[in-house]
Amino acid sequence: MSTCSIREISCPGCGAVNKSRMWIGMEASADPELRRRILNETLFDWKCPDCGAGAQMIYPCLYCDRENGFLVCLSPNGRTPAVREAEQRLPELPGVKKRLVDSAAALKEKILIFEAGLDDLAVEMVKLALRELVEKKRGAAADRAFYLAKSGDLDYIGFEMFLRGVEKPVYQGVRMEVYRKAVQVAQSSGFADEGFQQVDAALAQTLLEQQ
């Protein structure tokens, strides 16, 4: 069952203080609407009832998907004492992946990756290679890259990349064979999948440099 907390929010526009509901624990099967709001990027949207000003309020929360075997802890401030406490409170479970992310976009991406049955470390390694390819082709740095979808019929994985100074994202796909090779590299990297791991581009780069 999902859990929420009612907290007071001070409007950054008019200063009015109002109560707002924050979902600190989400269970995918029990509350599919919360999952939908994460994927359409509206869960953390907030609107002041006094002046109508809008903002995105990112707060610490835990997303649990028992069916697909993963937990994602969203902590905007990284590995805080609360995250370490959650690691101690939630024992290691066979086949259950635990991830730490610091943004709503990363939370959404992890959900999509694990629901598709993919290895997120391998996906990060593919993204590194794609970013280098796109940057050479476009002549602009790729600040962010996200997994979008897996197409079984077309045998490819799709990504979107945000280039510096370019408003619209660039879409890029790779064949599943590229991903499968990345899985082999990830599995031989010595990555210890214990606790809430922050599996991102920085980790993928470090592991690749160590090989």
N, CA and C of each residue as an Amber inpcrd file, in Angstrom:
protein
   633
   0.8340000  -1.1940000   0.0000000   0.0000000   0.0000000   0.0000000
   0.8770000   1.2560000   0.0000000   0.4780000   2.2400000  -0.7640000
   1.2250000   3.4920000  -0.8360000   0.9380000   4.3470000   0.3900000
   1.9120000   5.1650000   0.7610000   1.7600000   6.0360000   1.9210000
   2.0440000   7.4780000   1.5280000   1.2980000   8.3970000   2.1390000
   1.4930000   9.8110000   1.8310000   1.6380000  10.6070000   3.1210000
   2.1630000  11.8020000   2.9780000   2.3560000  12.7080000   4.0950000
   1.8120000  14.0780000   3.7040000   1.0950000  14.7110000   4.6210000
   0.5720000  16.0530000   4.3720000   1.5420000  17.0610000   4.9790000
   2.0740000  17.9260000   4.1370000   3.0550000  18.8960000   4.6150000
   2.7110000  20.2980000   4.1230000   3.2150000  21.2820000   4.8430000
   2.9730000  22.6710000   4.4740000   4.0240000  23.1290000   3.4680000
   3.5300000  23.7770000   2.4090000   4.3980000  24.2860000   1.3490000
   4.2420000  25.7980000   1.2580000   5.3610000  26.4980000   1.2470000
   5.3430000  27.9450000   1.0830000   5.5160000  28.2820000  -0.3910000
   4.5710000  29.0060000  -0.9550000   4.6090000  29.3430000  -2.3740000
   5.8110000  30.2330000  -2.6810000   6.6320000  29.8640000  -3.6630000
   7.7840000  30.6960000  -4.0320000   7.3730000  32.0040000  -4.6960000
   6.0820000  32.0860000  -5.1150000   5.6120000  33.2900000  -5.7770000
   5.0310000  34.3180000  -4.8250000   3.9980000  33.9040000  -4.0680000
   3.2980000  34.8520000  -3.1970000   3.5930000  34.6510000  -1.7160000
   4.2410000  33.5550000  -1.3690000   4.5790000  33.3100000   0.0260000
   3.4940000  32.6420000   0.8440000   2.3290000  32.4040000   0.2460000
   1.2340000  31.7620000   0.9780000   1.6260000  30.3390000   1.3690000
   1.1700000  29.9160000   2.5400000   1.4740000  28.5740000   3.0370000
   0.2270000  27.7080000   2.9350000   0.3450000  26.6090000   2.2280000
  -0.7790000  25.6920000   2.0480000  -0.3130000  24.2590000   2.2600000
  -1.2610000  23.3970000   2.5950000  -0.9410000  21.9900000   2.7980000
  -0.9540000  21.2500000   1.4650000  -0.0310000  20.3180000   1.3220000
   0.0750000  19.5490000   0.0860000   0.3670000  18.0910000   0.4160000
  -0.1430000  17.1970000  -0.4060000   0.0720000  15.7660000  -0.2150000
   1.3470000  15.3290000  -0.9240000   2.1880000  14.5990000  -0.2030000
   3.4220000  14.0710000  -0.7730000   3.4290000  12.5590000  -0.6070000
   3.6710000  11.8580000  -1.7040000   3.6850000  10.4020000  -1.6890000
   5.0950000   9.9300000  -1.3580000   5.3070000   9.5150000  -0.1180000
   6.6440000   9.1220000   0.3180000   6.9230000   7.6390000   0.0840000
   5.8770000   6.8580000  -0.1380000   6.0330000   5.4430000  -0.4570000
   5.0040000   5.0440000  -1.4860000   5.4420000   4.4660000  -2.6020000
   4.5220000   4.1120000  -3.6900000   4.6590000   2.6470000  -4.0540000
   3.5260000   1.9730000  -4.1500000   3.4690000   0.5640000  -4.5370000
   2.8260000   0.4830000  -5.9120000   3.5710000   0.0160000  -6.9010000
   3.1190000   0.0440000  -8.2940000   1.8060000  -0.6870000  -8.5090000
   1.6680000  -1.8830000  -7.9650000   0.4650000  -2.6820000  -8.2040000
  -0.7360000  -2.1370000  -7.4520000  -0.5070000  -1.5250000  -6.2880000
  -1.6160000  -1.0150000  -5.4840000  -2.1350000   0.3190000  -6.0020000
  -1.2480000   1.1270000  -6.5650000  -1.6390000   2.4620000  -7.0280000
  -1.0730000   2.7390000  -8.4170000  -1.6460000   2.1270000  -9.4460000
  -1.1420000   2.3520000 -10.8090000  -1.2550000   3.8040000 -11.2620000
  -2.1570000   4.5760000 -10.6450000  -2.2970000   5.9790000 -11.0240000
  -1.0250000   6.7610000 -10.6820000  -0.3860000   6.4190000  -9.5620000
   0.8630000   7.0940000  -9.1980000   1.9550000   6.7860000 -10.2160000
   2.0050000   5.5320000 -10.6670000   2.9570000   5.1600000 -11.7090000
   2.7030000   5.9810000 -12.9650000   1.4330000   6.1030000 -13.3410000
   1.0840000   6.8640000 -14.5470000   1.5480000   8.3150000 -14.4160000
   1.3790000   8.8990000 -13.2490000   1.7620000  10.3000000 -13.0490000
   3.2790000  10.4810000 -13.0660000   4.0110000   9.4630000 -12.6140000
   5.4770000   9.5390000 -12.7250000   5.8890000   9.5170000 -14.1920000
   5.2670000   8.6130000 -14.9550000   5.6510000   8.4580000 -16.3580000
   5.2290000   9.6470000 -17.2160000   4.1250000  10.3140000 -16.8560000
   3.7570000  11.4960000 -17.6460000   4.2750000  12.7900000 -17.0090000
   5.1330000  12.6200000 -16.0060000   5.8910000  13.7280000 -15.4050000
   5.0020000  14.7800000 -14.7600000   3.9710000  14.3190000 -14.0190000
   3.0910000  15.2560000 -13.3210000   3.0300000  15.0170000 -11.8140000
   3.6040000  13.9250000 -11.3170000   3.4590000  13.5930000  -9.8980000
   4.0060000  14.6900000  -8.9890000   5.0940000  15.3080000  -9.3870000
   5.7420000  16.2960000  -8.5230000   5.3540000  17.7370000  -8.8770000
   4.3740000  17.8870000  -9.7550000   3.8980000  19.2320000 -10.0900000
   3.0700000  19.7950000  -8.9340000   3.2390000  21.0700000  -8.6640000
   2.5210000  21.7270000  -7.5730000   2.0120000  23.0790000  -8.0550000
   0.7870000  23.4270000  -7.6340000   0.1960000  24.7070000  -8.0210000
  -0.3550000  25.3990000  -6.7940000   0.0120000  26.6520000  -6.6150000
  -0.4520000  27.4290000  -5.4670000  -1.9400000  27.7400000  -5.6090000
  -2.7650000  27.3660000  -4.6370000  -4.1990000  27.6580000  -4.7140000
  -4.5230000  29.1340000  -4.5350000  -3.5510000  29.9310000  -4.0790000
  -3.7980000  31.3560000  -3.8550000  -3.4890000  32.2060000  -5.0840000
  -2.2850000  32.0220000  -5.6500000  -1.8940000  32.8700000  -6.7810000
  -1.8150000  32.1130000  -8.1000000  -1.8800000  30.7890000  -8.0510000
  -1.8420000  29.9920000  -9.2730000  -0.4510000  29.7030000  -9.7890000
   0.5820000  30.1440000  -9.0760000   1.9580000  29.8810000  -9.5060000
   2.2390000  28.3800000  -9.4570000   2.9820000  27.9020000 -10.4340000
   3.3020000  26.4820000 -10.4980000   4.7710000  26.2250000 -10.2290000
   5.0610000  25.0510000  -9.7200000   6.4460000  24.6700000  -9.4480000
   6.5360000  23.1540000  -9.4180000   7.7430000  22.6560000  -9.5300000
   7.9720000  21.2230000  -9.3920000   8.6430000  20.9880000  -8.0480000
   7.9550000  20.2470000  -7.1910000   8.4490000  19.9610000  -5.8500000
   8.9640000  18.5220000  -5.7970000  10.2670000  18.3670000  -5.8780000
  10.8690000  17.0350000  -5.8130000  11.2100000  16.7360000  -4.3570000
  10.7260000  15.6180000  -3.8670000  10.9430000  15.2540000  -2.4650000
  11.3470000  13.7810000  -2.3770000  11.9950000  13.3830000  -1.2820000
  12.4180000  11.9860000  -1.1280000  11.2230000  11.0400000  -1.0940000
  11.3300000   9.9320000  -1.8120000  10.2590000   8.9380000  -1.8240000
  10.8190000   7.5960000  -2.2870000  10.0360000   6.5510000  -2.0640000
  10.4500000   5.1970000  -2.4230000   9.3890000   4.5730000  -3.3110000
   9.8090000   4.0690000  -4.4680000   8.9080000   3.4150000  -5.4210000
   9.2010000   1.9240000  -5.4150000   8.1540000   1.1230000  -5.2260000
   8.3080000  -0.3250000  -5.1330000   7.4740000  -1.0270000  -6.2010000
   8.1060000  -1.9160000  -6.9490000   7.4100000  -2.7450000  -7.9360000
   7.7460000  -4.2010000  -7.6200000   6.8520000  -4.8500000  -6.8960000
   7.0920000  -6.2290000  -6.4770000   7.0590000  -7.1830000  -7.6710000
   6.1570000  -6.9220000  -8.6030000   6.0030000  -7.8190000  -9.7500000
   7.2680000  -7.8800000 -10.5930000   7.8770000  -6.7220000 -10.8220000
   9.0910000  -6.6730000 -11.6420000  10.3770000  -6.7050000 -10.8160000
  10.2460000  -6.7570000  -9.5080000  11.4020000  -6.9570000  -8.6390000
  12.3790000  -5.8080000  -8.5410000  11.8810000  -4.5970000  -8.2320000
  12.8220000  -3.4960000  -8.0350000  12.2660000  -2.4320000  -7.0890000
  13.1920000  -1.7450000  -6.4360000  12.9040000  -0.6070000  -5.5700000
  13.7440000   0.5610000  -6.0560000  13.1330000   1.7350000  -6.1560000
  13.8850000   2.9290000  -6.5420000  13.6630000   3.9970000  -5.4820000
  14.7560000   4.4640000  -4.9070000  14.7030000   5.5110000  -3.8920000
  15.0830000   6.8390000  -4.5450000  14.1560000   7.7770000  -4.5390000
  14.4290000   9.1160000  -5.0620000  14.8810000  10.0010000  -3.9060000
  16.0990000  10.4840000  -3.9800000  16.6590000  11.3530000  -2.9450000
  17.3940000  12.5020000  -3.6270000  16.7700000  13.6830000  -3.7190000
  17.3910000  14.8140000  -4.4150000  18.7670000  15.1890000  -3.8680000
  19.0180000  14.8860000  -2.5980000  20.2950000  15.2350000  -1.9720000
  21.2620000  14.0580000  -1.8950000  21.0100000  13.0200000  -2.6910000
  21.9300000  11.8960000  -2.7400000  21.7790000  10.9270000  -1.5830000
  22.8960000  10.3140000  -1.2010000  22.8670000   9.2730000  -0.1590000
  22.8380000   9.9200000   1.2270000  21.6700000  10.3000000   1.6590000
  21.4570000  10.9420000   2.9480000  21.3420000   9.8940000   4.0580000
  21.3370000  10.3300000   5.3260000  21.1030000   9.3830000   6.4230000
  19.7950000   8.6100000   6.2620000  18.7720000   9.2500000   5.6860000
  17.4940000   8.5660000   5.4710000  17.6490000   7.4100000   4.4830000
  18.4810000   7.6000000   3.4660000  18.7290000   6.5280000   2.4920000
  19.4790000   5.3850000   3.1620000  20.4750000   5.7200000   3.9540000
  21.2300000   4.6730000   4.6550000  20.3410000   3.9170000   5.6390000
  19.4040000   4.6280000   6.2530000  18.4670000   3.9650000   7.1640000
  17.5600000   3.0150000   6.4010000  17.1400000   3.4270000   5.1970000
  16.2900000   2.5640000   4.3700000  17.0420000   1.3110000   3.9470000
  18.3370000   1.4420000   3.6900000  19.1520000   0.2810000   3.3270000
  19.1990000  -0.7360000   4.4620000  19.2740000  -0.2390000   5.6840000
  19.3120000  -1.1320000   6.8340000  17.9380000  -1.7360000   7.1210000
  16.9070000  -0.9530000   6.8480000  15.5390000  -1.4070000   7.1380000
  15.0440000  -2.4180000   6.1190000  15.4890000  -2.2840000   4.8770000
  15.0420000  -3.1770000   3.8090000  16.1430000  -4.1890000   3.5140000
  15.9740000  -5.4330000   3.9020000  17.0220000  -6.4380000   3.7100000
  17.2370000  -6.7640000   2.2390000  18.3850000  -7.3520000   1.9670000
  18.6710000  -7.7960000   0.6060000  17.7180000  -8.9280000   0.2370000
  17.0630000  -8.7930000  -0.8840000  16.1160000  -9.7960000  -1.3500000
  16.6240000 -10.3670000  -2.6690000  16.6820000 -11.6790000  -2.7960000
  17.1690000 -12.2920000  -4.0360000  16.3690000 -11.8270000  -5.2510000
  17.0830000 -11.3580000  -6.2700000  16.4210000 -10.9540000  -7.5010000
  15.7970000  -9.5730000  -7.4830000  15.9000000  -8.8530000  -6.3590000
  15.3120000  -7.5130000  -6.2590000  16.4170000  -6.4680000  -6.3990000
  16.2700000  -5.5900000  -7.3730000  17.2530000  -4.5310000  -7.5930000
  16.8570000  -3.2990000  -6.7870000  17.8490000  -2.6400000  -6.1950000
  17.6260000  -1.4090000  -5.4410000  18.4530000  -0.3030000  -6.0740000
  17.7880000   0.7880000  -6.3700000  18.4800000   1.8870000  -7.0290000
  18.2310000   3.2160000  -6.3180000  19.2310000   4.0790000  -6.3860000
  19.1510000   5.4300000  -5.8450000  19.2270000   6.4100000  -7.0030000
  18.2670000   7.3440000  -7.0760000  18.2650000   8.3690000  -8.1200000
  18.0690000   9.7280000  -7.4590000  18.4450000  10.7940000  -8.1700000
  18.3390000  12.1260000  -7.5840000  17.4050000  13.0560000  -8.3450000
  16.6440000  12.5180000  -9.2910000  15.7220000  13.3660000 -10.0550000
  14.4830000  12.5870000 -10.4630000  13.4150000  13.3240000 -10.7520000
  12.1740000  12.6880000 -11.2010000  12.3740000  12.0140000 -12.5530000
  13.1980000  12.6140000 -13.4080000  13.4620000  12.0280000 -14.7300000
  14.1780000  10.6930000 -14.6020000  15.1170000  10.6090000 -13.6610000
  15.8470000   9.3540000 -13.4520000  14.9390000   8.2840000 -12.8640000
  14.0130000   8.6820000 -11.9910000  13.0350000   7.7340000 -11.4440000
  12.1870000   7.1530000 -12.5630000  11.6970000   8.0070000 -13.4320000
  10.8990000   7.5530000 -14.5750000  11.6960000   6.5890000 -15.4450000
  12.9420000   6.9280000 -15.7090000  13.7690000   6.0910000 -16.5770000
  13.9950000   4.7090000 -15.9720000  14.2810000   4.6460000 -14.6690000
  14.5030000   3.3450000 -14.0320000  13.2550000   2.4740000 -14.1290000
  12.0910000   3.0690000 -13.9390000  10.8400000   2.3110000 -14.0460000
  10.7070000   1.7160000 -15.4410000  10.9500000   2.5240000 -16.4660000
  10.8320000   2.0480000 -17.8460000  11.8500000   0.9520000 -18.1500000
  13.0680000   1.1220000 -17.6650000  14.1190000   0.1310000 -17.9250000
  13.7830000  -1.2060000 -17.2870000  13.4140000  -1.1870000 -16.0140000
  13.1590000  -2.4420000 -15.3070000  11.8570000  -3.1010000 -15.7500000
  10.8590000  -2.3170000 -16.1050000   9.6230000  -2.9070000 -16.6260000
   9.8760000  -3.6130000 -17.9540000  10.8640000  -3.1330000 -18.7000000
  11.2090000  -3.7580000 -19.9840000  12.1280000  -4.9610000 -19.7980000
  12.5180000  -5.2350000 -18.5480000  13.3800000  -6.3790000 -18.2810000
  14.8270000  -6.1720000 -18.6810000  15.2770000  -4.9180000 -18.7080000
  16.6390000  -4.6070000 -19.1430000  17.5860000  -4.4210000 -17.9610000
  18.8650000  -4.5280000 -18.2430000  19.9330000  -4.2960000 -17.2730000
  20.2870000  -2.8080000 -17.3350000  20.0700000  -2.0840000 -16.2290000
  20.2620000  -0.6310000 -16.2870000  21.7280000  -0.2280000 -16.4190000
  22.6500000  -1.0270000 -15.9060000  24.0660000  -0.7020000 -16.0920000
  24.4560000  -0.8330000 -17.5580000  23.9690000  -1.8720000 -18.2140000
  24.2310000  -2.0400000 -19.6470000  23.6180000  -0.8930000 -20.4440000
  22.4240000  -0.4600000 -20.0450000  21.7720000   0.6680000 -20.7190000
  22.6260000   1.9280000 -20.5730000  23.1820000   2.1560000 -19.3880000
  24.0330000   3.3320000 -19.1820000  25.2850000   3.2690000 -20.0550000
  25.8200000   2.0780000 -20.2350000  27.0000000   1.9280000 -21.0910000
  26.6610000   2.2110000 -22.5480000  25.4910000   1.7700000 -22.9820000
  25.0500000   2.0650000 -24.3440000  24.8590000   3.5670000 -24.5140000
  24.2890000   4.2140000 -23.5160000  24.0660000   5.6530000 -23.5780000
  25.3820000   6.4210000 -23.7080000  26.4090000   5.9690000 -23.0170000
  27.7150000   6.6300000 -23.1340000  28.2270000   6.5860000 -24.5690000
  28.1260000   5.4190000 -25.1880000  28.5860000   5.2760000 -26.5710000
  27.7400000   6.1210000 -27.5170000  26.4330000   6.1530000 -27.2760000
  25.5390000   6.9350000 -28.1310000  25.7990000   8.4260000 -27.9960000
  26.0370000   8.8730000 -26.7710000  26.3040000  10.2930000 -26.5590000
  27.5500000  10.7270000 -27.3270000  28.5780000   9.9000000 -27.2850000
  29.8090000  10.2200000 -28.0220000  29.5440000  10.2780000 -29.5210000
  28.7380000   9.3330000 -30.0090000  28.4080000   9.2920000 -31.4330000
  27.6070000  10.5160000 -31.8520000  26.5870000  10.8540000 -31.0640000
  25.7250000  11.9910000 -31.3890000  26.4940000  13.3020000 -31.2800000
  27.3570000  13.4310000 -30.2830000  28.1300000  14.6580000 -30.1200000
  29.0560000  14.8990000 -31.3080000  29.6760000  13.8360000 -31.8250000
  30.5470000  13.9760000 -32.9940000  29.7320000  14.3450000 -34.2310000
  28.5480000  13.7500000 -34.3370000  27.7110000  13.9790000 -35.5060000
  27.0870000  15.3650000 -35.4940000  26.6540000  15.8170000 -34.3210000
  25.9290000  17.0870000 -34.2080000  26.8210000  18.2670000 -33.8390000
  28.0100000  17.9830000 -33.3190000  28.8970000  19.0650000 -32.9210000
  28.4420000  19.8150000 -31.6970000  27.6990000  19.1520000 -30.8230000
  27.2110000  19.7710000 -29.5890000  27.2170000  18.7320000 -28.4800000
  27.4980000  19.1820000 -27.2630000  27.5560000  18.2670000 -26.1260000
  26.1620000  17.7750000 -25.7580000  26.0720000  16.5010000 -25.4190000
  24.8050000  15.9180000 -24.9650000  24.7780000  15.9820000 -23.4450000
  23.9890000  16.9090000 -22.9130000  23.9440000  17.0930000 -21.4630000
  23.1990000  15.9640000 -20.7570000  22.1410000  15.4700000 -21.3880000
  21.3330000  14.4160000 -20.7700000  20.9060000  13.4040000 -21.8200000
  20.7680000  12.1620000 -21.3850000  20.2930000  11.0960000 -22.2730000
  19.4120000  10.1620000 -21.4640000  18.2980000   9.7430000 -22.0690000
  17.3510000   8.8890000 -21.3560000  16.8820000   7.7400000 -22.2410000
  16.7190000   6.5930000 -21.6090000  16.0990000   5.4450000 -22.2770000
  14.6270000   5.7590000 -22.5040000  14.1100000   5.3750000 -23.6810000
  12.7040000   5.6080000 -23.9990000  11.8940000   4.3230000 -24.0670000
  12.3170000   3.3850000 -24.9000000  11.5100000   2.1820000 -25.1000000
  12.3110000   1.1030000 -25.8030000  11.8140000  -0.1200000 -25.6740000
  12.3800000  -1.2620000 -26.3850000  11.3450000  -1.7660000 -27.3690000
  11.7550000  -1.9610000 -28.6170000  10.8550000  -2.4760000 -29.6420000
  11.2440000  -3.9040000 -29.9770000  10.3980000  -4.8420000 -29.5730000
  10.6770000  -6.2420000 -29.8700000  10.5520000  -6.5570000 -31.3430000
   9.5710000  -5.9380000 -32.0030000   9.3370000  -6.2050000 -33.4220000
  10.4890000  -5.7110000 -34.2930000  11.0150000  -4.5310000 -33.9610000
  12.0700000  -3.9340000 -34.7740000  13.4630000  -4.2350000 -34.2310000
  13.5350000  -4.9140000 -33.0850000  14.8130000  -5.3340000 -32.5050000
  15.7340000  -4.1410000 -32.2430000  15.1870000  -3.1020000 -31.5800000
  16.0400000  -1.9670000 -31.2470000  15.5830000  -1.3280000 -29.9370000
  16.4700000  -0.4930000 -29.3870000  16.1750000   0.2820000 -28.1830000
  16.2570000   1.7570000 -28.5490000  15.2820000   2.5320000 -28.0900000
  15.2400000   3.9520000 -28.4080000  15.6570000   4.8280000 -27.2360000
  16.3360000   5.9340000 -27.5480000  16.8030000   6.8890000 -26.5420000
  16.4810000   8.3080000 -27.0020000  16.4290000   9.2310000 -26.0470000
  16.3380000  10.6500000 -26.3770000  17.4980000  11.3710000 -25.7030000
  18.0620000  12.3340000 -26.4170000  19.2020000  13.0840000 -25.9020000
  18.9430000  14.5740000 -26.0200000  19.3900000  15.2930000 -24.9850000
  19.2200000  16.7420000 -24.9600000  20.5840000  17.3920000 -25.1610000
  20.7320000  18.0540000 -26.3090000  22.0030000  18.6870000 -26.6600000
  22.0560000  20.1100000 -26.1280000  23.2270000  20.5210000 -25.7260000
  23.4110000  21.8620000 -25.1820000  23.0810000  22.9150000 -26.2420000
  22.1950000  23.8230000 -25.8860000  21.8040000  24.8820000 -26.7960000
  20.7250000  24.5030000 -27.7860000  20.2400000  23.2630000 -27.7070000
  19.1800000  22.7950000 -28.6100000  17.9320000  22.5150000 -27.7840000
  16.8250000  23.1300000 -28.1610000  15.6070000  23.0250000 -27.3560000
  14.9790000  21.6400000 -27.4230000  14.8380000  21.0900000 -28.6200000
  14.1560000  19.8080000 -28.7690000  15.1380000  18.6450000 -28.6430000
  14.6840000  17.5250000 -28.0820000  15.5740000  16.3670000 -27.9360000
  15.8720000  15.7020000 -29.2710000  16.9760000  14.9920000 -29.3120000
  17.3720000  14.1990000 -30.4690000  17.0840000  12.7420000 -30.1470000
  16.4480000  12.0390000 -31.0760000  16.0910000  10.6380000 -30.8490000
  17.0720000   9.7360000 -31.5920000  17.5120000   8.7030000 -30.9010000
  18.5070000   7.7990000 -31.4560000  18.1820000   6.3730000 -31.0350000
  18.3010000   5.4420000 -31.9550000  18.0470000   4.0420000 -31.6500000
  19.2590000   3.1800000 -31.9530000  19.3740000   2.0610000 -31.2440000
  20.4420000   1.0990000 -31.5060000  19.8380000  -0.2960000 -31.5560000
  20.4840000  -1.1840000 -32.2510000  20.0050000  -2.5560000 -32.3390000
  20.2250000  -3.2720000 -31.0120000  19.3650000  -4.2480000 -30.7340000
  19.4550000  -5.0050000 -29.4940000  20.8000000  -5.7090000 -29.3520000
  21.4330000  -6.0150000 -30.4700000  22.7340000  -6.6780000 -30.4210000
  23.7590000  -5.8130000 -29.6880000  23.6650000  -4.5010000 -29.8770000
  24.5680000  -3.5850000 -29.1780000  24.3200000  -3.6580000 -27.6760000
  23.0500000  -3.6780000 -27.3060000  22.7020000  -3.7940000 -25.8850000
  23.1940000  -5.1130000 -25.3060000  23.0140000  -6.2040000 -26.0330000
  23.4320000  -7.5130000 -25.5180000  24.9450000  -7.5670000 -25.2850000
  25.7080000  -6.9130000 -26.1410000  27.1560000  -6.8520000 -25.9310000
  27.4770000  -6.0240000 -24.6850000  26.6900000  -4.9710000 -24.4620000
  26.8850000  -4.1450000 -23.2680000  26.5610000  -4.9350000 -22.0050000
  25.5840000  -5.8280000 -22.0800000  25.2490000  -6.6850000 -20.9380000
  26.4450000  -7.5470000 -20.5630000  27.1190000  -8.0960000 -21.5590000
  28.3010000  -8.9260000 -21.2980000  29.3960000  -8.1110000 -20.6090000
  29.5730000  -6.8760000 -21.0630000  30.5780000  -6.0040000 -20.4500000
  30.1860000  -5.6750000 -19.0130000  28.9050000  -5.3670000 -18.8040000
  28.4210000  -5.0280000 -17.4630000  28.5980000  -6.1970000 -16.5030000
  28.3120000  -7.3890000 -16.9770000  28.4120000  -8.5720000 -16.1220000
  29.8500000  -8.9070000 -15.7580000  30.7910000  -8.4880000 -16.5750000
  32.2080000  -8.7650000 -16.3000000  32.9110000  -7.5850000 -15.6280000
  32.1400000  -6.5630000 -15.2620000  32.7330000  -5.3330000 -14.7210000
  33.0670000  -5.4120000 -13.2410000  32.5490000  -6.4320000 -12.5550000
  32.7830000  -6.5370000 -11.1180000  31.8490000  -5.6810000 -10.2940000
  30.7800000  -5.1810000 -10.8930000  29.8050000  -4.3410000 -10.1890000
  29.1130000  -5.1410000  -9.0940000  29.1690000  -4.6300000  -7.8540000
  28.5280000  -5.2860000  -6.7120000  27.1430000  -4.6910000  -6.5150000
  26.1200000  -5.4310000  -6.8890000  24.7470000  -4.9320000  -6.8340000
  24.1670000  -5.1640000  -5.4410000  24.5840000  -4.3200000  -4.4950000
  24.1310000  -4.4370000  -3.1150000  23.6650000  -3.0790000  -2.6150000
  22.5900000  -3.0630000  -1.8190000  22.0680000  -1.8150000  -1.2990000
  21.4640000  -0.9630000  -2.3980000  21.2050000   0.3020000  -2.0790000
  20.6520000   1.2270000  -3.0690000  21.8070000   1.8150000  -3.8760000
  22.0190000   1.2700000  -5.0680000  23.1180000   1.6930000  -5.9260000
  22.6740000   2.8160000  -6.8660000  23.5510000   3.8030000  -7.0490000
  23.2880000   4.8760000  -8.0070000  23.9430000   4.4870000  -9.3280000
  23.1650000   3.8110000 -10.1570000  23.6630000   3.3340000 -11.4460000
  23.3830000   4.4080000 -12.4920000  24.4090000   5.1460000 -12.8590000
  24.2550000   6.2490000 -13.7970000  25.4590000   6.3050000 -14.7320000
  25.5540000   7.3890000 -15.4900000  26.6440000   7.5240000 -16.4590000
  28.0060000   7.5370000 -15.7790000  28.0860000   8.1650000 -14.6020000
  29.3650000   8.2420000 -13.8930000  29.8580000   6.8560000 -13.4920000
  28.9600000   6.0220000 -12.9800000  29.3460000   4.6600000 -12.6010000
  29.7560000   3.8600000 -13.8290000  28.9650000   3.9680000 -14.8920000
  29.2800000   3.2310000 -16.1170000  30.6490000   3.6290000 -16.6560000
  30.9490000   4.9220000 -16.6430000  32.2400000   5.4110000 -17.1280000
  33.3870000   4.8720000 -16.2740000  33.1970000   4.8860000 -14.9570000
  34.2300000   4.3850000 -14.0500000  34.5160000   2.9090000 -14.2820000
  33.4560000   2.1140000 -14.4060000  33.6300000   0.6800000 -14.6050000
  34.2780000   0.3700000 -15.9480000  33.9270000   1.1340000 -16.9780000
  34.5360000   0.9210000 -18.2900000  36.0210000   1.2680000 -18.2680000
  36.3870000   2.3160000 -17.5480000  37.7900000   2.7260000 -17.4730000
  38.6270000   1.7230000 -16.6950000  37.9900000   0.9740000 -15.8090000
  38.7130000  -0.0060000 -14.9990000  38.9650000  -1.3130000 -15.7440000
  38.2840000  -1.5010000 -16.8640000  38.4410000  -2.7620000 -17.5990000
  39.6620000  -2.7150000 -18.5220000
